[in-house]
């Protein structure tokens, strides 16, 4: 059993809360589209591929950091007055982890494309969260219109988003996970009662439903948008080993919970299960408490999910005005997601499209492309190793491995093969999912 340090435990809580939320509630419906066996096996496969994509991305982020440090870049704690021309390597203003590694791999225009994809993905998550909570308020409060409910949710999200440091919301993540346990208890309680009343027909595998299943499932599993920010908060993006332990622990825990809830919800309610499992629960005080607590979880998750968006936009601010303007930037971003949530109230379609398009890119296609472009040396796989010298940092992966006494080819060949597989999975799966969602 692998024990996590205090820093790793905080990162684990942040990653877990970034994953567990609205997507989980849609998994019983997704399972109904593809069958019990198809969904369970598919979730394990998706989790493995998503975790491997994060591993490749973490190696590239660490390699970019070590490479730049070896050429005289200052540590984050130091504040340089001015960097020499060209030292920023094409990442001059979008210095988040995603922006740095994308700029290193693809240059300025490639960096802008990757960052825009990231902003769209995380913004889509925010839209879905706000839409869910606003719909719930409108359903329970006849005095408020959809517009008024959305405005109220915007105000709450603004307040939560002003808690600036990522680590300061770790306690929120822990509290939200405790609340989420209560919701799971209710789902299993009502599901067991449903099973006693009538047995629903269950399908093992329906290949035709894979396209409809993929979007909600990938939306539920992907944490690629926020994970690099969490990696930066742990070790400055230099040592992948602690982060990879957190990634593995998060996905093992999450896929077990997801498969259990998805399959159980489908078996209990059958093909008629609602696209949000909470609305399959019978009306009453307990069901209402489940919906309210889930709404609270989504609100608490909102600033964590939008952290990369905040980071990218705030880095565009003039340094002399950043301390004054960053709250206004966050309020504006929250306002934009609230407007979109009001304009596009179909939460299932929103989450499916975000999963099919943005998360196929961020979880599979881009990590594979970035790895193939940078090819970081296997030295970085050995977490905790000292930073290579300037000469080693400029060397090829095989040169760096030879200098360290390790054989590069087997590890590198497997990672290259996985990169190609992830790219193919993202392209084919994303297109298939979009077609099924729009149909």
Secondary structure, DSSP 8 states (H G I E B T S, - for coil): -----HHHHHHHHHHHHHHSSHHHHHHHHHHHHH-HHHHHHHHHHHHHHHHHHHHHHHHHHHHHHHHHHHTT---TTS--S---TTTTTT-SS--SHHHHHHHHHHHHHHHHHHHHHHHHHHHHHHHHHHHHHHHHHHHH-TTS-HHHHHHHHHHHHHHHHT--SGGGGHHHHHHHHHHHHHHHHHHHHHHHHHHHH------S--GGGHHHHHHHHHHHH--HHHHHHHHHHHHTT--HHHHHHHHHHHHHHHHHHHHHHHHHHHHHHGGG--SSGGGGS-SSHHHHHHHHHHHHHHHHHHHHHTHHHHHHHHTTS-TTTHHHHHHHHHHHHHHHHHHHHHH---HHHHHHHIIIIIIHIIIIIHHHHHHHHH---GGGGSTT-----HHHHHS-HHHHHHHTT---HHHHHHHHHHHHHHHHHHHHHHHHHHHHHH-
